[in-house]
């Protein structure tokens, strides 16, 4: 099960396509929903799930609006019992106004209209780490965390036709990378960091903007097939 935002969707789509290419005649079942989607390869009894959760922690609709609860992760009940869990969150933490998914933020008994987004991200990821330690049995479930996926909006990815040749500034970790590494270091249960950041920084040509045909600039998601295929090849290498 992939758990996260649209970058998790990217990787889920890629893996489903790669497996279908490897077994093109396999009988499949495909279901796409707003929260849980899945594809089952019936001949192999394999199901790949996508659980859409932009922030990993809960958003609860109350009378005053949608509240992002940084210390609540009730949605995790749906993640239990999987052979593999691949988590991701980052992309939505800095959206504002109508593009953010909540009206208020709650931590403990304190409810605010907004707060420092890096602090909010840290608190949410710490809640997720606590959930992993309390709910994952490493003998039954392997846990991965997808690293920070970079964007290429400056100036724009629309005209890019070739990847960067390198080197990147990957040794200078972003604030998001630092927080991910710090939180992962506190876990008692094993979690493998699928560190795709430096690799992805080079692929300024890999975004769908130039193929969107008038649907706006998208320099944060990735074409399929493309870079997400490399993420999944690295995931496979980590598994074996």
C-alpha positions as a Markdown table, in Angstrom:
| # | Residue | x | y | z |
|---|---|---|---|---|
| 1 | Unk | 0.0 | 0.0 | 0.0 |
| 2 | Unk | 1.2 | 3.5 | -1.0 |
| 3 | Unk | 0.0 | 6.1 | 1.6 |
| 4 | Unk | 0.4 | 9.7 | 0.7 |
| 5 | Unk | -0.5 | 12.5 | -1.8 |
| 6 | Unk | -0.3 | 12.7 | -5.6 |
| 7 | Unk | 3.4 | 11.8 | -5.6 |
| 8 | Unk | 2.4 | 8.5 | -4.1 |
| 9 | Unk | -0.2 | 8.3 | -6.9 |
| 10 | Unk | 2.7 | 8.8 | -9.4 |
| 11 | Unk | 4.7 | 5.9 | -8.0 |
| 12 | Unk | 1.6 | 3.7 | -7.6 |
| 13 | Unk | 0.6 | 4.3 | -11.3 |
| 14 | Unk | 4.2 | 3.5 | -12.4 |
| 15 | Unk | 4.4 | 0.3 | -10.4 |
| 16 | Unk | 1.1 | -0.9 | -11.7 |
| 17 | Unk | 2.2 | -0.3 | -15.3 |
| 18 | Unk | 5.5 | -1.9 | -14.8 |
| 19 | Unk | 3.9 | -5.1 | -13.3 |
| 20 | Unk | 1.4 | -5.2 | -16.1 |
| 21 | Unk | 4.2 | -4.9 | -18.7 |
| 22 | Unk | 5.9 | -7.9 | -17.0 |
| 23 | Unk | 2.6 | -9.9 | -17.0 |
| 24 | Unk | 0.5 | -8.5 | -19.8 |
| 25 | Unk | -1.9 | -11.4 | -20.0 |
| 26 | Unk | -2.7 | -11.5 | -16.2 |
| 27 | Unk | -6.3 | -11.0 | -15.2 |
| 28 | Unk | -6.6 | -7.7 | -13.3 |
| 29 | Unk | -9.2 | -5.8 | -11.3 |
| 30 | Unk | -8.9 | -2.1 | -11.1 |
| 31 | Unk | -10.8 | 0.3 | -8.8 |
| 32 | Unk | -10.2 | 4.0 | -8.5 |
| 33 | Unk | -11.8 | 5.9 | -5.6 |
| 34 | Unk | -11.1 | 9.2 | -3.8 |
| 35 | Unk | -9.5 | 7.6 | -0.7 |
| 36 | Unk | -8.6 | 3.9 | -1.5 |
| 37 | Unk | -7.8 | 2.7 | -5.0 |
| 38 | Unk | -6.3 | -0.6 | -6.0 |
| 39 | Unk | -5.3 | -2.9 | -8.8 |
| 40 | Unk | -5.3 | -6.7 | -8.3 |
| 41 | Unk | -3.3 | -9.2 | -10.4 |
| 42 | Unk | -5.7 | -12.1 | -9.9 |
| 43 | Unk | -3.4 | -14.8 | -11.3 |
| 44 | Unk | -0.7 | -13.9 | -8.7 |
| 45 | Unk | -3.0 | -12.9 | -5.7 |
| 46 | Unk | -1.2 | -9.5 | -5.6 |
| 47 | Unk | -3.0 | -6.3 | -4.8 |
| 48 | Unk | -1.4 | -2.8 | -4.9 |
| 49 | Unk | -3.3 | -0.2 | -2.9 |
| 50 | Unk | -3.2 | 3.6 | -2.9 |
| 51 | Unk | -4.5 | 5.3 | 0.2 |
| 52 | Unk | -4.8 | 9.0 | -0.5 |
| 53 | Unk | -3.7 | 11.1 | 2.5 |
| 54 | Unk | -2.1 | 14.4 | 1.8 |
| 55 | Unk | -0.8 | 15.0 | 5.3 |
| 56 | Unk | -0.8 | 11.4 | 6.8 |
| 57 | Unk | -2.5 | 12.8 | 9.9 |
| 58 | Unk | -6.3 | 13.3 | 10.1 |
| 59 | Unk | -8.5 | 16.0 | 8.7 |
| 60 | Unk | -11.8 | 16.1 | 10.5 |
| 61 | Unk | -14.9 | 18.0 | 9.3 |
| 62 | Unk | -16.5 | 19.9 | 12.2 |
| 63 | Unk | -19.0 | 22.6 | 12.4 |
| 64 | Unk | -16.4 | 25.3 | 12.2 |
| 65 | Unk | -14.7 | 23.7 | 9.1 |
| 66 | Unk | -12.0 | 21.2 | 8.3 |
| 67 | Unk | -9.5 | 20.7 | 11.1 |
| 68 | Unk | -6.0 | 19.3 | 10.5 |
| 69 | Unk | -5.3 | 17.3 | 13.6 |
| 70 | Unk | -1.5 | 17.1 | 13.9 |
| 71 | Unk | -1.6 | 14.5 | 16.7 |
| 72 | Unk | -4.4 | 12.2 | 15.4 |
| 73 | Unk | -3.9 | 9.4 | 12.9 |
| 74 | Unk | -7.2 | 7.4 | 13.0 |
| 75 | Unk | -6.9 | 6.8 | 9.3 |
| 76 | Unk | -4.1 | 4.4 | 10.1 |
| 77 | Unk | -6.6 | 1.7 | 10.9 |
| 78 | Unk | -6.8 | 1.2 | 7.1 |
| 79 | Unk | -3.1 | 0.7 | 6.7 |
| 80 | Unk | -2.7 | -2.3 | 9.1 |
| 81 | Unk | -2.0 | -5.8 | 7.8 |
| 82 | Unk | -0.2 | -4.9 | 4.6 |
| 83 | Unk | 3.0 | -6.7 | 3.5 |
| 84 | Unk | 4.5 | -3.4 | 2.5 |
| 85 | Unk | 3.8 | 0.3 | 3.3 |
| 86 | Unk | 5.3 | 3.1 | 1.3 |
| 87 | Unk | 4.6 | 6.5 | 2.9 |
| 88 | Unk | 4.9 | 10.0 | 1.6 |
| 89 | Unk | 3.9 | 13.6 | 2.6 |
| 90 | Unk | 5.4 | 17.0 | 1.8 |
| 91 | Unk | 3.8 | 18.4 | -1.3 |
| 92 | Unk | 0.7 | 19.9 | 0.3 |
| 93 | Unk | 2.2 | 21.4 | 3.4 |
| 94 | Unk | 2.9 | 24.8 | 1.9 |
| 95 | Unk | -0.3 | 25.3 | -0.1 |
| 96 | Unk | -2.3 | 28.3 | 1.1 |
| 97 | Unk | -5.8 | 29.9 | 0.7 |
| 98 | Unk | -8.2 | 27.8 | -1.3 |
| 99 | Unk | -5.4 | 25.3 | -2.2 |
| 100 | Unk | -4.9 | 24.1 | 1.3 |
| 101 | Unk | -7.0 | 21.2 | 2.6 |
| 102 | Unk | -7.9 | 22.6 | 6.0 |
| 103 | Unk | -9.4 | 25.6 | 7.7 |
| 104 | Unk | -7.8 | 25.2 | 11.1 |
| 105 | Unk | -4.9 | 23.4 | 12.7 |
| 106 | Unk | -5.2 | 21.5 | 16.0 |
| 107 | Unk | -2.4 | 20.2 | 18.2 |
| 108 | Unk | -3.5 | 18.9 | 21.6 |
| 109 | Unk | -6.2 | 21.2 | 22.8 |
| 110 | Unk | -4.9 | 24.2 | 20.9 |
| 111 | Unk | -6.7 | 25.2 | 17.7 |
| 112 | Unk | -5.2 | 28.0 | 15.4 |
| 113 | Unk | -5.9 | 29.4 | 12.0 |
| 114 | Unk | -2.3 | 28.8 | 10.9 |
| 115 | Unk | 1.2 | 28.1 | 12.2 |
| 116 | Unk | 4.7 | 27.7 | 10.9 |
| 117 | Unk | 4.4 | 25.0 | 8.2 |
| 118 | Unk | 7.7 | 23.3 | 9.0 |
| 119 | Unk | 6.7 | 23.0 | 12.6 |
| 120 | Unk | 3.3 | 21.6 | 11.6 |
| 121 | Unk | 5.1 | 19.1 | 9.2 |
| 122 | Unk | 7.4 | 18.0 | 12.0 |
| 123 | Unk | 4.6 | 17.4 | 14.5 |
| 124 | Unk | 2.6 | 15.4 | 11.9 |
| 125 | Unk | 5.6 | 13.3 | 10.9 |
| 126 | Unk | 6.3 | 12.6 | 14.6 |
| 127 | Unk | 2.7 | 11.5 | 15.0 |
| 128 | Unk | 3.2 | 9.1 | 12.0 |
| 129 | Unk | 6.4 | 7.8 | 13.5 |
| 130 | Unk | 4.7 | 7.0 | 16.8 |
| 131 | Unk | 2.0 | 5.2 | 14.8 |
| 132 | Unk | 4.6 | 3.1 | 13.0 |
| 133 | Unk | 6.3 | 2.1 | 16.3 |
| 134 | Unk | 2.9 | 1.2 | 17.9 |
| 135 | Unk | 1.3 | -0.6 | 15.0 |
| 136 | Unk | 3.8 | -2.2 | 12.7 |
| 137 | Unk | 5.1 | -5.8 | 13.2 |
| 138 | Unk | 8.5 | -5.8 | 11.2 |
| 139 | Unk | 8.2 | -9.6 | 10.8 |
| 140 | Unk | 5.1 | -9.1 | 8.7 |
| 141 | Unk | 5.3 | -5.6 | 7.2 |
| 142 | Unk | 8.2 | -3.7 | 5.6 |
| 143 | Unk | 7.9 | 0.0 | 5.8 |
| 144 | Unk | 9.4 | 2.6 | 3.4 |
| 145 | Unk | 9.3 | 6.4 | 3.4 |
| 146 | Unk | 9.5 | 8.1 | 0.0 |
| 147 | Unk | 11.9 | 11.0 | 0.3 |
| 148 | Unk | 11.2 | 14.6 | -0.7 |
| 149 | Unk | 10.3 | 15.0 | -4.4 |
| 150 | Unk | 11.7 | 18.3 | -5.8 |
| 151 | Unk | 9.9 | 20.8 | -8.1 |
| 152 | Unk | 11.4 | 22.8 | -11.0 |
| 153 | Unk | 9.2 | 25.9 | -11.2 |
| 154 | Unk | 12.2 | 28.3 | -11.3 |
| 155 | Unk | 12.0 | 29.5 | -13.9 |
| 156 | Unk | 9.9 | 26.8 | -15.5 |
| 157 | Unk | 10.1 | 23.2 | -16.6 |
| 158 | Unk | 8.0 | 23.7 | -19.7 |
| 159 | Unk | 11.0 | 24.3 | -22.0 |
| 160 | Unk | 13.3 | 21.6 | -20.6 |
| 161 | Unk | 14.2 | 18.7 | -22.9 |
| 162 | Unk | 17.3 | 17.3 | -21.2 |
| 163 | Unk | 18.1 | 16.3 | -17.6 |
| 164 | Unk | 20.8 | 18.1 | -15.7 |
| 165 | Unk | 24.2 | 16.4 | -16.1 |
| 166 | Unk | 25.0 | 17.2 | -12.4 |
| 167 | Unk | 26.4 | 17.5 | -9.9 |
| 168 | Unk | 23.4 | 18.6 | -7.7 |
| 169 | Unk | 23.4 | 20.4 | -4.4 |
| 170 | Unk | 22.1 | 17.2 | -2.7 |
| 171 | Unk | 24.7 | 17.5 | 0.0 |
| 172 | Unk | 22.9 | 20.6 | 1.2 |
| 173 | Unk | 19.8 | 19.0 | 2.6 |
| 174 | Unk | 16.6 | 21.1 | 2.4 |
| 175 | Unk | 14.6 | 21.7 | 5.6 |
| 176 | Unk | 12.2 | 19.0 | 4.6 |
| 177 | Unk | 15.0 | 16.4 | 4.1 |
| 178 | Unk | 16.4 | 17.3 | 7.5 |
| 179 | Unk | 13.1 | 16.9 | 9.3 |
| 180 | Unk | 12.5 | 13.5 | 7.6 |
| 181 | Unk | 15.9 | 12.3 | 8.6 |
| 182 | Unk | 15.6 | 13.5 | 12.2 |
| 183 | Unk | 12.2 | 11.9 | 12.7 |
| 184 | Unk | 13.3 | 8.6 | 11.1 |
| 185 | Unk | 16.2 | 8.5 | 13.4 |
| 186 | Unk | 13.8 | 8.4 | 16.4 |
| 187 | Unk | 11.9 | 5.3 | 15.2 |
| 188 | Unk | 12.4 | 2.0 | 17.1 |
| 189 | Unk | 10.9 | 0.0 | 14.2 |
| 190 | Unk | 12.9 | -0.3 | 10.9 |
| 191 | Unk | 11.9 | 2.2 | 8.2 |
| 192 | Unk | 13.8 | 2.3 | 4.9 |
| 193 | Unk | 14.2 | 5.8 | 3.5 |
| 194 | Unk | 13.8 | 5.7 | -0.3 |
| 195 | Unk | 16.0 | 8.7 | -0.8 |
| 196 | Unk | 14.9 | 9.9 | -4.3 |
| 197 | Unk | 15.7 | 13.6 | -3.9 |
| 198 | Unk | 19.1 | 14.0 | -5.5 |
| 199 | Unk | 18.1 | 11.7 | -8.4 |
| 200 | Unk | 14.9 | 13.6 | -9.0 |
| 201 | Unk | 16.6 | 17.0 | -8.8 |
| 202 | Unk | 18.4 | 16.1 | -12.1 |
| 203 | Unk | 15.1 | 15.4 | -14.0 |
| 204 | Unk | 13.9 | 18.9 | -14.7 |
| 205 | Unk | 12.7 | 17.5 | -18.1 |
| 206 | Unk | 10.5 | 14.8 | -16.5 |
| 207 | Unk | 7.4 | 16.9 | -15.6 |
| 208 | Unk | 4.1 | 16.8 | -17.5 |
| 209 | Unk | 3.7 | 20.5 | -18.2 |
| 210 | Unk | 4.7 | 20.4 | -21.9 |
| 211 | Unk | 2.2 | 17.6 | -22.4 |
| 212 | Unk | -0.7 | 19.1 | -20.5 |
| 213 | Unk | -2.3 | 20.9 | -23.6 |
| 214 | Unk | -3.6 | 23.9 | -21.8 |
| 215 | Unk | -4.2 | 22.4 | -18.4 |
| 216 | Unk | -1.7 | 24.6 | -16.6 |
| 217 | Unk | 1.9 | 24.4 | -15.5 |
| 218 | Unk | 2.9 | 21.3 | -13.6 |
| 219 | Unk | 6.5 | 21.2 | -12.5 |
| 220 | Unk | 6.0 | 19.1 | -9.4 |
| 221 | Unk | 4.5 | 15.8 | -10.7 |
| 222 | Unk | 6.1 | 13.4 | -13.1 |
| 223 | Unk | 5.4 | 11.8 | -16.4 |
| 224 | Unk | 4.5 | 8.1 | -16.5 |
| 225 | Unk | 6.5 | 6.3 | -17.7 |
| 226 | Unk | 9.5 | 8.3 | -16.5 |
| 227 | Unk | 11.2 | 9.1 | -13.2 |
| 228 | Unk | 8.7 | 7.1 | -11.0 |
| 229 | Unk | 9.9 | 4.0 | -12.9 |
| 230 | Unk | 13.3 | 4.7 | -11.5 |
| 231 | Unk | 11.9 | 5.1 | -8.0 |
| 232 | Unk | 10.3 | 1.7 | -8.3 |
| 233 | Unk | 13.5 | 0.1 | -9.6 |
| 234 | Unk | 15.2 | 1.4 | -6.5 |
| 235 | Unk | 12.3 | 0.1 | -4.4 |
| 236 | Unk | 12.7 | -3.3 | -5.9 |
| 237 | Unk | 16.5 | -3.2 | -5.3 |
| 238 | Unk | 15.9 | -2.4 | -1.7 |
| 239 | Unk | 13.5 | -5.3 | -1.3 |
| 240 | Unk | 15.9 | -7.9 | -2.7 |
